Amino acid sequence: MDASSRASKVGKKSGITFFLTFIFIWMSAQDFITVQGNRFLQNGKPYFVAGANLWYAMHLGDPELPGGRERLLRELDRLQSLGINNLRIMAAAEGPDSEPWRVQPALQPQPGVLREHLLQGLDFVLVEMEKRNMTAVVCLNNFWQWSGGMAQYVSWAEGTAIPYPVEPTWLSFWDYMTYTARFYKSEKAKNYFYDFLRQIVNRRNTVSDRLYREDPTIKAWQLCNEPRGVTHARAYRRWIRESAELIKSLDPHHLLSIGSEGSIAQGTDLVKDHRIEGIDYATFHLWVQNWGWFDPDKGMAGLQAAQLKAQAYFQKQVKAIEKLNMPVVLEEFGLSRDGNDYDPKAAAGIRALYFSFLFKLVQDNLQSGGPLAGANFWAWGGEGRPRTPKAFWQLGDDLLGDPPHEPQGWYSVYEDETGTLEAIRQFALAIQL
């Protein structure tokens, strides 16, 4: 073959390769979920969230966890059968494994050092979710101690001890929150986080060979689980702005959310926080039991009182978000089993009624053209069971919907919880019609 013929064939091959690459990228881009007004869109059609929180998915996908991947596949199949199309998962866990009430092993045991086997767990999760037509909200930090989070970044930056509200000190949650909120004013702590963001967003999936930033399985990045400004509201919003600018510079495809609880949290403002450029949609959480609005000892009377307060809070958040013309997701809500019983065999009829009540609020709002675009319940426990009901999690225990800092079996929704599962199934069916 002469040089001119060889060059011609090479040119044609390069052109074909470029064309196929362009087509692949174009087709993938069509799958990314976008925002138009107060609606999510996928392929030009409205996309509504029938979601669950499966925060521990990355840890189940860890190839070093015996039986973890097998359980993960079973849990994903169960969730798919319920009509779940979205999972909120953690992609972060910081600090030494010696700290109290934390998930182990940590993804980032030292600043900038990530455990590859856990990242491969996240790779596996995303690929398996794609097979089931699910999308992921990938959470990148935590205000609370159960995965290290902001407090660990502060500890690394300052060389100070975290004032945990646990044994043996039993310091107050205010001590912990004010310590954690120092994150927003520490350039060193924030830079540790920004370095972590770059590693995650730029990662190439070892299973699919696809860059995370090019993977439409990821619906959105989320800055943090329940960040609170506390006494540093302005610095908190500055951190949101800086983080949004960085992520959008690395990844223009994916949506971005804050992870906000809503107006209940100290140092936050639902409208001001979500007006920051780069934030694509809003979230709020609703915890009637944690916030003292539900007394489980009062049974149905307690539920009715809690529903009145829940509805008022729900409407307050919706009214605020209407000013922004963006979608909002009720991203966390849960309730204990009847009588606050932690035994997996205890009845959960009141929880099923509460789930149906909240799902109806969401469904009515989105069907009337309001900003609600779906809900993620807290949290899927599946086939996992606590070592001892109400015990705190230890390494080797089943991972549940209840994080390690909470008594196990509190809010976890199990695979045999007929009433609650039916409420979830009916909601998923209704919003997709």
C-alpha positions as CSV (number, residue, x, y, z in Angstrom):
1,M,0.0,0.0,0.0
2,D,1.5,3.4,-1.0
3,A,1.7,6.3,1.4
4,S,-1.2,8.2,-0.2
5,S,-3.6,5.2,0.1
6,R,-2.5,4.5,3.6
7,A,-3.1,8.2,4.6
8,S,-6.5,8.0,2.9
9,K,-7.6,4.9,4.9
10,V,-6.2,6.4,8.1
11,G,-8.1,9.6,7.5
12,K,-11.4,7.7,6.8
13,K,-10.9,5.6,9.9
14,S,-10.2,8.7,12.0
15,G,-13.3,10.3,10.6
16,I,-15.5,7.3,11.4
17,T,-14.0,7.2,14.9
18,F,-14.7,10.9,15.4
19,F,-18.3,10.5,14.1
20,L,-19.0,7.5,16.3
21,T,-17.6,9.3,19.3
22,F,-19.7,12.4,18.5
23,I,-22.8,10.3,18.2
24,F,-22.1,8.5,21.5
25,I,-21.5,11.8,23.3
26,W,-24.7,13.3,21.7
27,M,-26.8,10.3,22.7
28,S,-25.5,10.4,26.2
29,A,-26.1,14.1,26.5
30,Q,-29.8,13.5,25.7
31,D,-30.1,11.3,28.8
32,F,-28.8,13.9,31.3
33,I,-31.6,15.2,33.5
34,T,-32.0,18.9,33.1
35,V,-34.2,21.6,34.6
36,Q,-36.8,23.8,32.8
37,G,-38.7,26.1,35.1
38,N,-40.0,24.0,38.0
39,R,-39.6,20.7,36.3
40,F,-36.9,18.1,35.7
41,L,-36.7,16.9,32.1
42,Q,-35.2,13.7,30.6
43,N,-35.2,13.4,26.9
44,G,-37.6,16.3,26.7
45,K,-40.2,14.7,29.0
46,P,-41.0,15.5,32.6
47,Y,-39.0,13.4,35.1
48,F,-40.5,12.9,38.6
49,V,-38.5,11.4,41.5
50,A,-39.9,8.2,43.1
51,G,-36.9,7.8,45.3
52,A,-35.2,6.2,48.3
53,N,-32.2,7.0,50.5
54,L,-29.6,4.2,50.2
55,W,-26.7,6.1,51.7
56,Y,-24.6,3.0,52.3
57,A,-24.7,1.8,48.7
58,M,-21.0,2.5,48.1
59,H,-20.1,0.4,51.1
60,L,-22.3,-2.5,49.9
61,G,-20.5,-2.3,46.5
62,D,-17.1,-2.6,48.2
63,P,-15.4,-5.7,46.7
64,E,-13.7,-6.3,50.1
65,L,-17.1,-6.6,52.0
66,P,-18.0,-10.3,52.0
67,G,-21.4,-10.7,50.4
68,G,-21.9,-7.0,50.0
69,R,-22.3,-6.9,46.2
70,E,-24.7,-9.8,46.3
71,R,-26.8,-8.1,48.8
72,L,-26.6,-4.8,46.9
73,L,-28.0,-6.5,43.7
74,R,-30.9,-7.9,45.7
75,E,-31.7,-4.6,47.3
76,L,-31.6,-2.8,43.9
77,D,-33.9,-5.4,42.4
78,R,-36.4,-4.9,45.3
79,L,-36.3,-1.2,44.9
80,Q,-36.8,-1.4,41.2
81,S,-39.8,-3.7,41.7
82,L,-41.3,-0.9,43.9
83,G,-41.0,1.6,41.0
84,I,-38.0,3.5,42.6
85,N,-36.2,5.4,39.9
86,N,-33.8,7.5,42.0
87,L,-31.4,6.8,44.9
88,R,-29.6,9.3,47.1
89,I,-26.2,7.8,48.0
90,M,-23.1,8.9,49.9
91,A,-19.8,9.2,48.0
92,A,-17.9,10.5,51.0
93,A,-16.6,9.3,54.4
94,E,-13.7,10.9,56.0
95,G,-11.2,10.3,58.8
96,P,-9.7,7.6,60.8
97,D,-11.7,4.5,61.5
98,S,-11.2,4.9,65.2
99,E,-13.7,7.7,65.6
100,P,-17.0,7.0,67.4
101,W,-20.4,6.4,65.6
102,R,-19.0,6.4,62.1
103,V,-19.4,4.2,59.1
104,Q,-16.3,2.1,58.4
105,P,-14.1,1.9,56.5
106,A,-13.7,5.6,55.6
107,L,-13.3,6.4,52.0
108,Q,-10.8,9.2,52.8
109,P,-8.8,8.2,55.9
110,Q,-6.3,11.1,55.4
111,P,-6.6,14.3,53.4
112,G,-6.4,13.5,49.7
113,V,-6.0,9.8,50.2
114,L,-8.9,7.7,48.9
115,R,-9.4,4.0,49.3
116,E,-9.6,2.5,45.8
117,H,-11.7,-0.5,46.8
118,L,-14.5,1.8,48.1
119,L,-14.3,3.9,44.9
120,Q,-14.7,0.6,43.0
121,G,-17.8,0.0,45.1
122,L,-19.2,3.3,43.9
123,D,-18.3,2.4,40.3
124,F,-20.2,-0.9,40.7
125,V,-23.3,0.8,42.2
126,L,-23.5,3.3,39.3
127,V,-23.3,0.6,36.7
128,E,-25.9,-1.6,38.3
129,M,-28.2,1.4,38.8
130,E,-28.0,2.2,35.1
131,K,-29.0,-1.4,34.3
132,R,-32.2,-0.7,36.2
133,N,-32.9,2.7,34.8
134,M,-32.2,4.4,38.1
135,T,-30.5,7.7,38.6
136,A,-28.3,8.8,41.5
137,V,-28.0,11.9,43.7
138,V,-24.4,11.7,44.8
139,C,-23.8,13.4,48.1
140,L,-20.2,14.7,48.7
141,N,-20.0,15.8,52.3
142,N,-21.9,15.6,55.6
143,F,-22.6,18.1,58.4
144,W,-23.1,15.2,60.8
145,Q,-20.5,13.0,62.4
146,W,-21.7,9.6,61.0
147,S,-19.4,9.9,58.0
148,G,-16.7,12.3,59.2
149,G,-17.7,15.2,57.0
150,M,-17.1,18.9,57.7
151,A,-16.1,18.3,61.3
152,Q,-13.3,16.0,60.2
153,Y,-12.1,18.5,57.6
154,V,-11.9,21.1,60.5
155,S,-10.1,18.7,62.7
156,W,-7.5,18.0,60.0
157,A,-7.1,21.7,59.3
158,E,-6.8,22.9,62.9
159,G,-5.3,19.8,64.6
160,T,-8.2,20.0,67.1
161,A,-10.4,17.3,68.6
162,I,-14.0,17.1,67.4
163,P,-16.5,17.8,70.3
164,Y,-18.8,14.8,69.7
165,P,-22.2,14.8,71.4
166,V,-21.5,11.2,72.5
167,E,-19.8,9.3,75.3
168,P,-17.7,10.0,77.2
169,T,-18.1,13.8,77.0
170,W,-21.8,14.1,76.1
171,L,-21.2,17.6,74.9
172,S,-24.2,19.4,73.4
173,F,-25.2,19.3,69.7
174,W,-24.7,23.0,69.8
175,D,-21.0,22.5,70.6
176,Y,-20.7,20.1,67.8
177,M,-22.6,22.3,65.3
178,T,-20.6,25.5,66.0
179,Y,-17.4,23.5,65.7
180,T,-18.5,22.0,62.4
181,A,-19.6,25.4,61.0
182,R,-16.0,26.6,61.4
183,F,-15.5,24.7,58.1
184,Y,-16.9,27.5,56.1
185,K,-14.3,30.0,57.4
186,S,-11.3,27.7,57.1
187,E,-9.6,27.9,53.8
188,K,-7.5,24.9,54.6
189,A,-10.5,22.8,55.5
190,K,-12.4,23.9,52.4
191,N,-9.4,23.2,50.1
192,Y,-9.2,19.6,51.5
193,F,-12.8,19.3,50.4
194,Y,-12.2,20.9,47.0
195,D,-9.4,18.5,46.3
196,F,-11.7,15.7,47.1
197,L,-14.3,17.1,44.7
198,R,-11.8,17.1,41.9
199,Q,-10.9,13.5,42.5
200,I,-14.5,12.3,42.5
201,V,-15.9,14.4,39.6
202,N,-12.9,13.5,37.4
203,R,-12.9,9.8,38.2
204,R,-13.2,7.2,35.5
205,N,-15.4,4.3,36.4
206,T,-13.4,1.1,36.4
207,V,-16.4,-1.0,35.4
208,S,-17.9,1.1,32.6
209,D,-14.7,3.0,31.6
210,R,-16.9,6.1,31.6
211,L,-15.9,9.4,33.4
212,Y,-18.3,10.3,36.2
213,R,-18.8,13.7,34.7
214,E,-20.0,12.0,31.5
215,D,-22.3,9.5,33.2
216,P,-26.1,10.3,32.9
217,T,-26.8,7.7,35.7
218,I,-25.8,10.6,38.0
219,K,-28.8,12.9,38.2
220,A,-27.1,15.4,40.4
221,W,-24.1,16.1,42.6
222,Q,-25.0,17.2,46.1
223,L,-22.7,19.4,48.1
224,C,-23.5,18.0,51.6
225,N,-26.0,16.2,53.7
226,E,-28.0,18.8,55.7
227,P,-25.4,21.6,55.8
228,R,-26.2,24.3,58.3
229,G,-24.7,27.8,58.4
230,V,-25.3,28.0,62.2
231,T,-23.4,31.2,63.2
232,H,-21.7,31.7,59.9
233,A,-24.5,32.2,57.4
234,R,-22.6,34.5,55.0
235,A,-19.5,32.2,55.0
236,Y,-21.9,29.3,54.4
237,R,-23.3,30.9,51.3
238,R,-19.8,31.8,50.1
239,W,-18.9,28.1,50.4
240,I,-22.0,27.1,48.4
241,R,-21.0,29.6,45.7
242,E,-17.3,28.5,45.6
243,S,-18.3,24.8,45.5
244,A,-20.8,25.4,42.7
245,E,-18.3,27.3,40.6
246,L,-15.8,24.5,41.0
247,I,-18.1,21.6,40.2
248,K,-19.7,23.4,37.2
249,S,-16.2,24.2,35.8
250,L,-15.3,20.5,36.0
251,D,-18.7,19.1,35.0
252,P,-21.2,21.2,33.0
253,H,-23.6,18.3,32.4
254,H,-25.0,17.4,35.8
255,L,-27.4,19.2,38.1
256,L,-26.3,20.5,41.5
257,S,-28.2,20.7,44.7
258,I,-27.1,21.8,48.2
259,G,-28.7,19.1,50.4
260,S,-30.6,21.5,52.5
261,E,-33.1,20.6,55.2
262,G,-35.1,23.7,54.6
263,S,-35.9,26.7,56.8
264,I,-35.8,24.6,60.0
265,A,-31.9,24.7,60.1
266,Q,-29.9,27.3,61.9
267,G,-28.1,29.8,59.6
268,T,-29.9,28.8,56.4
269,D,-32.3,30.7,54.2
270,L,-34.1,28.5,51.7
271,V,-34.5,31.3,49.1
272,K,-31.2,33.1,49.5
273,D,-29.2,29.8,49.5
274,H,-30.9,28.4,46.4
275,R,-30.6,31.7,44.4
276,I,-26.9,31.1,44.2
277,E,-25.7,30.6,40.7
278,G,-25.1,27.0,39.8
279,I,-27.7,25.6,42.2
280,D,-30.2,23.9,39.9
281,Y,-32.9,22.7,42.3
282,A,-34.0,22.8,45.9
283,T,-34.5,20.2,48.6
284,F,-36.0,20.0,52.1
285,H,-36.3,17.4,54.8
286,L,-39.2,16.7,57.2
287,W,-38.5,15.0,60.5
288,V,-41.6,15.2,62.7
289,Q,-40.1,12.8,65.3
290,N,-36.6,14.3,65.5
291,W,-38.1,17.8,65.8
292,G,-40.5,16.8,68.6
293,W,-43.7,17.1,66.6
294,F,-44.6,13.4,66.9
295,D,-45.2,11.5,70.1
296,P,-45.1,7.7,69.2
297,D,-46.7,6.8,72.6
298,K,-49.9,8.6,71.6
299,G,-50.5,6.3,68.6
300,M,-53.1,7.6,66.0
301,A,-53.6,10.8,68.0
302,G,-49.9,11.5,67.9
303,L,-49.9,10.8,64.2
304,Q,-52.8,13.3,63.5
305,A,-51.0,16.0,65.5
306,A,-47.8,15.4,63.6
307,Q,-49.5,15.5,60.2
308,L,-50.9,18.9,61.0
309,K,-47.4,20.3,61.7
310,A,-45.9,18.4,58.8
311,Q,-48.4,19.8,56.4
312,A,-47.8,23.4,57.7
313,Y,-44.0,23.0,57.3
314,F,-44.4,21.4,53.9
315,Q,-46.6,24.3,52.7
316,K,-44.1,26.8,54.1
317,Q,-41.2,25.3,52.1
318,V,-43.3,25.1,48.9
319,K,-44.3,28.7,49.2
320,A,-40.7,29.8,49.5
321,I,-39.5,27.7,46.6
322,E,-42.3,29.1,44.4
323,K,-40.3,32.4,44.4
324,L,-37.4,30.7,42.7
325,N,-39.1,28.9,39.8
326,M,-37.1,25.7,40.3
327,P,-38.0,22.1,41.2
328,V,-37.9,20.9,44.8
329,V,-37.6,17.4,46.2
330,L,-38.8,16.2,49.6
331,E,-35.6,14.4,50.1
332,E,-35.8,12.9,53.6
333,F,-38.7,11.9,55.8
334,G,-39.3,8.9,58.0
335,L,-41.0,7.6,61.1
336,S,-40.4,5.0,63.7
337,R,-42.3,1.7,64.0
338,D,-45.4,1.7,66.2
339,G,-44.8,2.7,69.8
340,N,-41.2,3.7,68.8
341,D,-40.3,-0.1,68.8
342,Y,-36.9,-0.9,67.3
343,D,-37.7,-4.6,66.8
344,P,-37.9,-5.4,63.1
345,K,-40.9,-7.6,63.8
346,A,-42.9,-4.8,65.4
347,A,-45.9,-3.3,63.6
348,A,-45.3,-0.3,61.3
349,G,-48.9,0.6,60.5
350,I,-48.6,4.2,61.6
351,R,-45.5,4.7,59.4
352,A,-47.4,3.4,56.4
353,L,-50.2,5.9,57.0
354,Y,-47.6,8.7,57.5
355,F,-45.8,7.8,54.2
356,S,-49.1,7.8,52.3
357,F,-50.0,11.2,53.8
358,L,-46.8,12.8,52.7
359,F,-46.8,11.1,49.3
360,K,-50.3,12.5,48.8
361,L,-49.1,16.1,49.6
362,V,-46.3,15.7,47.0
363,Q,-48.5,14.1,44.4
364,D,-51.2,16.8,44.7
365,N,-48.6,19.6,44.4
366,L,-46.8,18.3,41.4
367,Q,-50.1,17.4,39.6
368,S,-51.4,20.9,40.2
369,G,-48.2,22.3,38.5
370,G,-46.4,23.2,41.7
371,P,-42.7,22.9,42.2
372,L,-42.7,19.5,43.9
373,A,-40.9,17.1,41.6
374,G,-40.9,14.0,43.8
375,A,-39.7,12.5,47.1
376,N,-37.0,10.2,48.6
377,F,-38.0,8.4,51.7
378,W,-35.6,7.7,54.5
379,A,-34.4,5.0,54.4
380,W,-34.1,1.6,52.8
381,G,-32.9,-1.1,55.2
382,G,-34.0,-4.0,53.0
383,E,-32.9,-7.4,54.2
384,G,-30.5,-5.9,56.8
385,R,-31.3,-6.3,60.4
386,P,-29.8,-4.8,63.6
387,R,-27.5,-6.9,65.7
388,T,-29.7,-5.9,68.6
389,P,-32.6,-3.6,68.2
390,K,-31.7,-0.1,69.3
391,A,-28.0,-0.9,69.5
392,F,-25.5,1.4,67.7
393,W,-23.8,0.1,64.6
394,Q,-20.4,-1.6,64.8
395,L,-18.1,-2.8,62.1
396,G,-19.4,-6.2,61.0
397,D,-23.1,-5.4,61.6
398,D,-25.5,-5.1,58.7
399,L,-25.7,-1.7,57.1
400,L,-29.2,-0.3,57.6
401,G,-31.0,2.9,56.7
402,D,-30.1,4.2,60.1
403,P,-26.6,5.8,60.1
404,P,-24.1,4.6,62.8
405,H,-24.9,7.6,65.1
406,E,-28.5,6.6,65.4
407,P,-30.0,3.5,67.2
408,Q,-30.3,0.7,64.6
409,G,-33.8,-0.1,63.5
410,W,-35.3,3.3,64.1
411,Y,-36.3,4.5,60.6
412,S,-35.2,1.6,58.4
413,V,-37.8,0.3,56.0
414,Y,-37.4,-3.5,55.6
415,E,-38.1,-5.7,52.6
416,D,-41.1,-7.4,54.3
417,E,-42.8,-4.2,55.5
418,T,-46.0,-4.7,53.5
419,G,-48.0,-1.6,54.3
420,T,-45.1,0.9,53.8
421,L,-43.9,-0.9,50.6
422,E,-47.4,-0.6,49.2
423,A,-47.5,3.1,50.0
424,I,-44.2,3.5,48.2
425,R,-45.4,1.4,45.2
426,Q,-48.6,3.4,44.8
427,F,-46.7,6.7,44.9
428,A,-44.2,5.6,42.3
429,L,-47.0,4.4,40.0
430,A,-49.1,7.6,40.5
431,I,-46.4,10.2,39.7
432,Q,-45.3,8.3,36.5
433,L,-48.8,8.3,35.0
